[in-house]
């Protein structure tokens, strides 16, 4: 780990702790808005369910969030960065091919969660207005939620630098409010503390007929744990671990406070108590306006964290060849902060669709949790291989992973009961995302398997001679090809074909540029290989998987450095321009493949490749993906031939003489 990342994870400060509150805990911090409401539903309050449910919540937060994520998983950082793709990039070094499966499923499930979290958090908060105006129609609340979502997604393009300064103090107020409201109720009814005893959780799950069904809603209290791991790079491990003590305390106080209030009203429904959410019922009536505003702002902050996390996730997926190239903007100078317009508006329309489909947050609870538990199981599988990589003792690792797989599969089975009531929505979204990632990854793999490479030394002499051949009109002073060949002594056959046969391209200097995406997040290095002095050069860029691919700017910087060192002369070779020190022109050539009609594809390859080329039409063009200036780019189309039939079996007819034929 580099010194800066070591510093990030060992640095502890009041400012760092505050920023951590603002960035990391939005999702998990707003769960008291809907967890107890979901556990009770429309049924009469039953102390067994309340105490058993709150005991399950306490032990879920302890085992799942505190031990698994805060203590163990946060240790699995990739040069300071966290998240399922960062974890996959780490375990990828084991060379175990199938680990791509949990990475794709987990990443897709986390993105699907990003579509359901903003609607459920904001709807739960806004519905608090009903505590004041019980007759407010659901339609009005839906319009308010959509309006808030529209504002939230519109401001993404300006970056969150200014808004971020507001997040930390706002979340501090939110958590202080959670703790205070809960503590007041616990002081009135301290007997609720007995629910810390895991017997109450056991009693609910083993004896009560609705116990296992309740577990599906209990899980909602820990859904933000995966987002907490994903955002580790923004704040550092130590700040998260220390601030979690405060956050968990306030969450537990609020959950137990809601339970304390509920067990004193056993036999009644939430509706009979004058509301439909125990979170607002524990507030004094005079405090409600302030409480609703703070809850809504906290829900917006929770949504913001997930939107930013989705941008980071898609950026990582692109670099790992899981996602089509899409346009990325960098609204601020803050490292790692980015904005992806297509994903932003895709998320917005997804969120609006969820709000319109479910109408109420109570209905959304059924759709929530099923996708994210899949993500957690996939993280556990990858974490297992990380622990193997780190040579953790088997007597510690095997029981640990077994316990967590048992816990998470229990949650999965409990959540499957929600499938028909709304869980299908997030699973459909997750399956669509899994399909895109799988198609893109497999197509890239097929493409790589059928890409022919040649040794550059075999063509060095002819390229140097072509450069001097005055009978061929000059194509450009500097001709630049992007190459996927990872070895410096190799080149794709199509590049050689483009230079020598597809209209021979004479240039003074040939440049071959390769971009190598590393398994670590932040690195910008390059290497120059001189193949033939003043004729052929190769540049290899080694970029972290979170770094922007701005090849135009990077290439210019490399050329400037080479000129400064006296390694290359880039002035024009035209006599009139050379004596006036005019710099020669640079021309980039990119190859764009299309599926040839001469293919003899297997059925699954046919589906993958046709889907790939369809998605490719909707994605960013190669020159924009590489950040190249379109005025200096030439796109050449090449047919992609897979399994071409070697022998069609033609029969030649030989004409012997007039009027007489014979088959050969």
Long-range contacts (C-beta under 8 A, 24 or more apart in sequence): 1-77, 1-79, 1-80, 2-79, 2-80, 4-80, 5-77, 5-79, 5-80, 8-80, 8-233, 8-236, 9-77, 9-80, 9-236, 9-237, 9-238, 10-236, 10-238, 11-236, 11-238, 11-239, 12-238, 12-239, 12-242, 13-239, 16-235, 16-236, 16-239, 17-239, 17-242, 17-243, 18-168, 18-169, 18-172, 19-164, 19-168, 19-234, 19-235, 19-239, 20-235, 20-236, 20-239, 20-240, 20-243, 21-167, 21-168, 21-171, 21-172, 21-175, 21-243, 21-246, 21-247, 22-164, 22-167, 22-168, 22-169, 22-170, 22-171, 22-301, 23-164, 23-167, 23-231, 23-234, 23-235, 23-305, 24-227, 24-228, 24-231, 24-234, 24-235, 24-240, 24-243, 24-305, 25-171, 25-175, 25-224, 25-228, 25-243, 25-247, 26-171, 26-224, 26-227, 26-298, 26-301, 26-302, 26-303, 26-304, 26-305, 26-306, 27-117, 27-121, 27-223, 27-224, 27-227, 27-228, 27-302, 27-305, 27-306, 28-65, 28-221, 28-222, 28-223, 28-224, 28-225, 28-227, 28-228, 28-247, 28-251, 29-171, 29-174, 29-175, 29-178, 29-224, 29-247, 29-251, 29-298, 29-302, 30-121, 30-124, 30-125, 30-295, 30-298, 30-299, 30-302, 31-220, 31-221, 31-222, 31-223, 31-224, 31-251, 32-178, 32-251, 32-254, 32-255, 32-258, 32-279, 33-121, 33-124, 33-125, 33-277, 33-279, 33-295, 33-299, 33-361, 34-120, 34-121, 34-124, 34-220, 34-277, 34-279, 34-361, 34-365, 35-217, 35-218, 35-220, 35-221, 35-255, 36-255, 36-258, 36-259, 36-262, 36-278, 36-279, 37-124, 37-270, 37-276, 37-277, 37-278, 37-279, 37-361, 37-362, 37-365, 38-217, 38-220, 38-362, 38-365, 39-214, 39-217, 39-218, 40-262, 40-270, 40-278, 41-362, 42-269, 42-270, 42-271, 43-269, 44-266, 44-267, 44-268, 44-269, 45-262, 45-263, 45-265, 45-266, 45-267, 45-268, 45-269, 45-270, 46-266, 47-263, 47-266, 48-203, 48-204, 48-208, 49-204, 49-208, 49-210, 49-214, 50-259, 50-262, 50-263, 51-192, 51-194, 51-195, 51-200, 51-204, 51-259, 51-263, 52-195, 52-200, 52-201, 52-203, 52-204, 52-205, 52-208, 52-211, 52-214, 53-204, 53-214, 53-217, 53-218, 53-259, 54-192, 54-195, 54-200, 54-255, 54-256, 54-258, 54-259, 55-195, 55-196, 55-197, 55-198, 55-199, 55-200, 55-201, 55-204, 56-201, 56-204, 56-205, 56-214, 56-215, 56-218, 57-218, 57-221, 57-255, 58-195, 58-196, 58-252, 58-255, 58-256, 59-198, 59-201, 60-218, 60-219, 60-221, 60-222, 61-221, 61-222, 61-248, 61-251, 61-252, 63-407, 64-222, 64-225, 64-376, 64-407, 65-222, 65-225, 65-228, 65-244, 65-248, 66-244, 66-248, 68-225, 68-380, 68-404, 69-225, 69-226, 69-228, 69-229, 70-228, 70-240, 70-241, 70-244, 71-241, 72-383, 72-400, 73-229, 73-379, 73-383, 74-229, 74-232, 74-237, 74-240, 74-241, 75-237, 76-383, 76-386, 77-232, 77-233, 77-237, 78-519, 78-520, 78-521, 79-520, 79-521, 79-522, 79-544, 80-232, 80-233, 80-236, 80-521, 80-522, 81-232, 81-233, 81-520, 81-521, 81-522, 81-546, 82-229, 82-230, 82-231, 82-232, 82-233, 83-229, 83-230, 83-231, 83-232, 83-309, 83-312, 83-313, 83-316, 84-110, 84-226, 84-229, 84-230, 84-375, 84-378, 84-379, 84-382, 85-313, 85-316, 85-317, 85-320, 85-322, 85-545, 86-233, 86-316, 86-521, 87-379, 87-382, 87-383, 87-386, 88-320, 88-382, 89-320, 89-519, 89-520, 89-545, 90-386, 90-389, 90-519, 91-382, 91-385, 91-386, 91-389, 92-519, 93-389, 93-519, 94-385, 94-388, 94-389, 96-385, 99-381, 99-382, 99-385, 100-441, 102-377, 102-378, 102-379, 102-381, 102-382, 103-320, 103-322, 103-378, 103-382, 104-322, 104-434, 104-437, 104-438, 104-441, 105-374, 105-375, 105-378, 105-430, 105-434, 106-374, 106-375, 106-378, 106-379, 106-382, 107-313, 107-317, 107-322, 107-375, 107-433, 107-437, 108-430, 108-431, 108-433, 108-434, 108-437, 109-371, 109-372, 109-374, 109-375, 109-378, 109-430, 110-226, 110-227, 110-230, 110-309, 110-313, 110-371, 110-372, 110-375, 111-310, 111-313, 111-314, 111-429, 111-430, 111-433, 112-371, 112-426, 112-427, 112-429, 112-430, 112-433, 113-223, 113-226, 113-227, 113-306, 113-371, 113-372, 113-375, 113-426, 114-306, 114-307, 114-309, 114-310, 114-313, 114-347, 115-347, 115-350, 115-351, 115-354, 115-426, 115-429, 116-354, 116-364, 116-367, 116-368, 116-371, 116-425, 116-426, 117-223, 117-302, 117-303, 117-306, 117-368, 118-149, 118-152, 118-299, 118-302, 118-303, 118-306, 118-307, 118-347, 118-351, 119-145, 119-149, 119-351, 119-354, 119-355, 119-358, 119-361, 119-364, 120-361, 120-364, 120-365, 120-368, 121-298, 121-299, 121-302, 121-303, 122-148, 122-149, 122-296, 122-299, 122-300, 122-303, 123-355, 123-360, 123-361, 123-364, 124-277, 124-279, 124-295, 124-299, 124-361, 125-292, 125-295, 125-296, 125-298, 125-299, 126-292, 126-296, 127-276, 127-277, 127-360, 127-361, 128-277, 128-279, 128-280, 128-288, 128-291, 128-292, 128-295, 128-296, 129-292, 130-275, 130-276, 131-274, 131-275, 131-277, 131-280, 131-281, 131-283, 131-288, 131-292, 132-288, 132-289, 132-292, 134-274, 138-359, 138-360, 141-360, 142-355, 142-356, 142-359, 145-355, 146-352, 146-355, 146-356, 148-296, 148-300, 149-303, 149-348, 149-351, 149-352, 149-355, 150-348, 152-300, 152-303, 152-304, 152-307, 153-307, 153-344, 153-345, 153-347, 153-348, 153-351, 156-307, 156-339, 156-344, 157-329, 157-331, 157-339, 157-341, 157-344, 158-331, 159-331, 159-332, 159-334, 159-337, 159-339, 160-304, 160-308, 160-332, 160-337, 161-331, 161-332, 161-334, 161-337, 163-304, 167-301, 167-304, 170-294, 170-297, 170-298, 170-301, 171-298, 171-301, 173-294, 174-294, 174-295, 174-297, 174-298, 175-246, 175-247, 175-250, 175-251, 176-250, 177-291, 177-294, 178-250, 178-251, 178-253, 178-254, 179-249, 179-250, 179-253, 179-254, 181-254, 181-257, 181-282, 181-283, 181-291, 182-250, 182-252, 182-253, 182-254, 182-255, 182-256, 182-257, 182-258, 182-282, 183-253, 183-257, 184-257, 184-282, 185-256, 185-257, 185-258, 185-260, 185-261, 185-282, 186-253, 186-256, 186-257, 186-260, 188-260, 189-260, 189-261, 189-263, 189-264, 190-260, 191-260, 191-263, 192-256, 192-259, 192-260, 192-263, 193-256, 195-256, 195-259, 212-413, 212-414, 212-417, 213-414, 213-417, 215-410, 215-411, 215-414, 216-369, 216-411, 216-414, 216-415, 216-417, 216-418, 217-365, 217-369, 219-369, 219-373, 219-411, 219-414, 219-415, 220-365, 220-368, 220-369, 221-251, 221-255, 223-368, 223-369, 223-372, 224-302, 225-376, 226-372, 226-375, 226-376, 226-379, 227-305, 227-306, 227-309, 229-379, 230-309, 230-312, 230-313, 231-305, 231-309, 233-336, 233-521, 234-336, 254-279, 257-282, 258-282, 276-362, 307-344, 307-347, 308-337, 310-343, 310-347, 311-338, 311-339, 311-340, 311-343, 311-344, 312-336, 312-338, 312-546, 314-340, 314-343, 315-340, 315-546, 316-545, 316-546, 317-437, 319-517, 319-543, 319-545, 319-546, 320-517, 320-545, 321-440, 321-441, 321-444, 322-437, 322-440, 322-441, 323-436, 323-437, 323-440, 324-436, 324-440, 324-615, 324-616, 324-618, 324-619, 324-620, 325-619, 325-620, 325-622, 325-624, 325-625, 326-619, 326-620, 327-620, 327-624, 328-548, 330-548, 335-522, 336-522, 336-546, 338-548, 350-429, 354-425, 357-425, 358-422, 363-422, 364-422, 365-418, 365-422, 366-418, 366-421, 366-422, 366-423, 367-418, 367-422, 367-423, 367-424, 367-425, 367-426, 368-426, 369-411, 369-415, 369-418, 369-423, 370-412, 370-415, 370-416, 370-418, 370-419, 370-423, 370-426, 370-427, 371-426, 371-427, 371-429, 371-430, 373-408, 373-411, 373-412, 373-415, 374-412, 374-430, 376-408, 376-411, 377-405, 377-408, 377-409, 377-412, 380-404, 380-405, 380-408, 436-615, 439-608, 439-611, 439-612, 439-615, 440-612, 440-615, 442-608, 443-608, 443-609, 443-611, 443-612, 446-605, 446-608, 446-609, 446-642, 447-593, 447-640, 448-484, 450-640, 450-641, 450-642, 451-484, 451-492, 451-494, 452-492, 452-493, 452-494, 453-485, 453-487, 453-490, 453-491, 453-492, 453-493, 454-490, 454-491, 454-492, 454-493, 454-496, 455-489, 455-490, 455-491, 456-489, 456-490, 456-491, 456-512, 456-531, 456-536, 456-538, 457-489, 459-491, 459-496, 459-500, 460-531, 460-532, 460-536, 462-500, 463-499, 463-510, 463-532, 463-535, 463-536, 464-532, 464-535, 464-536, 466-499, 466-500, 466-504, 466-505, 466-506, 467-506, 467-507, 467-508, 467-509, 467-510, 467-535, 469-506, 472-504, 472-506, 473-506, 474-506, 474-507, 474-508, 475-505, 475-506, 475-507, 475-587, 476-505, 476-507, 476-584, 476-585, 476-586, 476-587, 477-507, 477-508, 477-509, 477-570, 477-572, 477-573, 477-574, 477-584, 477-585, 477-586, 478-507, 478-508, 478-509, 478-511, 478-570, 478-584, 478-585, 478-586, 478-587, 479-505, 479-507, 479-509, 479-510, 479-511, 479-587, 479-589, 480-511, 480-512, 480-513, 480-555, 480-586, 480-587, 480-588, 480-589, 481-510, 481-511, 481-512, 481-513, 481-588, 481-589, 482-513, 482-514, 482-515, 482-551, 482-588, 482-589, 482-590, 482-622, 482-626, 483-512, 483-513, 483-514, 483-538, 484-514, 485-514, 486-514, 486-516, 488-529, 488-538, 488-540, 492-591, 494-591, 494-638, 495-591, 498-589, 498-591, 498-636, 502-636, 505-589, 507-587, 508-535, 508-573, 508-584, 509-534, 509-535, 509-536, 509-537, 509-568, 509-570, 510-535, 510-536, 510-537, 511-537, 511-538, 511-539, 512-536, 512-537, 512-538, 512-539, 513-538, 513-539, 513-541, 513-551, 513-555, 514-538, 514-539, 514-540, 514-541, 515-541, 515-543, 515-549, 515-551, 515-626, 516-540, 516-541, 516-542, 516-543, 517-543, 517-544, 517-545, 518-542, 518-543, 518-544, 518-545, 519-545, 520-544, 520-545, 521-545, 521-546, 521-547, 522-546, 522-547, 523-547, 524-554, 526-554, 526-558, 528-558, 528-562, 528-567, 530-567, 534-568, 534-569, 537-568, 548-627, 549-625, 549-626, 549-627, 550-627, 551-626, 551-627, 551-628, 552-626, 552-627, 552-628, 552-629, 553-627, 585-632, 586-632, 587-632, 587-633, 587-634, 588-623, 588-628, 588-632, 588-633, 588-634, 589-633, 589-634, 589-636, 590-622, 590-623, 590-626, 590-628, 590-633, 590-634, 590-635, 590-636, 591-635, 591-636, 591-637, 591-638, 592-622, 592-635, 592-636, 592-637, 592-638, 593-637, 593-638, 593-639, 593-640, 594-637, 594-638, 594-639, 594-640, 595-639, 595-640, 596-639, 596-640, 596-641, 596-644, 598-639, 598-641, 598-644, 598-645, 599-640, 599-641, 599-642, 599-643, 599-644, 600-642, 600-643, 600-644, 600-645, 601-642, 601-643, 602-643, 605-642, 605-643, 609-640, 609-642
